[in-house]
Amino acid sequence: MDKHDIPVLGNFYTKAEVDQMIADALAEARRIDEESMRKHNRDATIISMILGFTALALFVDGLLRILGIIPPFAGLDVNVLDAIAEKTKVIVEQDIANNDIIRFIKDQL
């Protein structure tokens, strides 16, 4: 008769065997957890790199379109440099006319 076999109760585990089974299960669970976290971190890093690169590319594309370096896309002209230059020119011309800066500069020379 096996020491783990009681005719009325049947088979059972000793405390040492139960402790060993729990320790083995915990070790396997930790191994699985570490492995799955490693995979998750790798996948999340790759996804973050792709999203970051895409966001940067779209930002640079928009910036270059605003600056007029890249031509408009689908008829949407977002180039603002010409408008800014024209408004600045008008403001400077008005300031020169209003303050008579040219006469002041000529008097200084």
C-alpha positions in Angstrom: 0.0 0.0 0.0 1.3 3.4 -1.0 1.7 5.9 1.8 -0.6 8.3 0.0 -3.4 5.9 -0.4 -6.0 5.5 2.4 -8.6 2.9 1.5 -11.6 4.9 2.7 -10.4 8.4 1.6 -8.5 7.6 -1.5 -5.3 9.3 -2.7 -4.1 12.5 -1.2 -1.1 14.8 -1.2 1.2 15.6 1.6 1.8 19.2 2.8 5.3 19.1 1.2 3.9 17.9 -2.1 1.2 20.6 -2.1 3.8 23.3 -1.2 6.0 22.1 -4.1 3.1 22.1 -6.5 2.2 25.7 -5.5 5.8 26.7 -5.9 6.0 25.2 -9.3 2.7 26.8 -10.4 3.9 30.2 -9.1 7.2 29.8 -11.0 5.4 28.9 -14.2 3.0 31.8 -13.7 5.9 34.2 -13.2 7.7 32.9 -16.3 4.6 33.2 -18.4 3.9 36.8 -17.0 7.5 37.9 -17.7 7.4 36.4 -21.2 4.0 38.1 -22.0 5.2 41.4 -20.6 8.3 41.2 -22.7 6.2 40.6 -25.8 3.8 43.4 -24.9 6.6 45.9 -24.3 8.2 45.0 -27.7 4.9 45.3 -29.5 4.0 48.6 -27.8 7.4 50.0 -28.6 7.0 49.1 -32.3 3.5 50.6 -32.4 4.7 53.8 -30.7 7.5 54.1 -33.1 5.2 53.8 -36.1 2.7 56.3 -34.6 5.5 58.8 -33.7 7.0 58.5 -37.2 3.6 59.0 -38.8 2.8 62.0 -36.7 6.2 63.6 -37.4 5.8 62.9 -41.1 2.4 64.5 -41.2 3.7 67.5 -39.2 6.6 68.1 -41.5 4.3 67.7 -44.6 1.9 70.3 -43.2 4.8 72.7 -42.3 6.3 72.4 -45.8 2.9 73.0 -47.4 2.4 76.1 -45.2 5.8 77.4 -46.2 5.0 76.7 -49.9 7.9 74.3 -50.4 5.5 71.4 -51.3 2.7 72.2 -53.8 -1.0 72.2 -52.6 -2.7 68.8 -52.3 -6.2 68.2 -53.7 -6.7 71.9 -54.4 -6.2 72.9 -50.7 -3.7 75.8 -50.7 -2.5 76.5 -47.2 0.5 78.6 -48.2 0.5 81.6 -45.9 3.9 83.1 -46.6 2.6 85.2 -49.5 -0.3 86.6 -47.5 2.0 87.4 -44.5 4.5 89.1 -46.8 1.8 91.2 -48.4 0.3 92.3 -45.1 3.7 93.1 -43.7 4.5 95.2 -46.8 1.2 97.1 -46.4 1.9 97.8 -42.7 5.4 99.0 -43.4 4.3 101.2 -46.2 1.6 102.7 -44.0 4.0 103.3 -41.2 6.4 105.0 -43.6 3.7 107.2 -45.0 2.2 108.1 -41.6 5.4 108.8 -39.8 7.3 110.3 -42.8 10.3 108.2 -42.0 11.9 108.7 -45.4 12.2 112.5 -44.7 13.5 111.8 -41.2 16.2 109.4 -42.6 17.2 112.0 -45.3 17.5 114.7 -42.6 19.8 112.5 -40.6 22.1 112.0 -43.6 
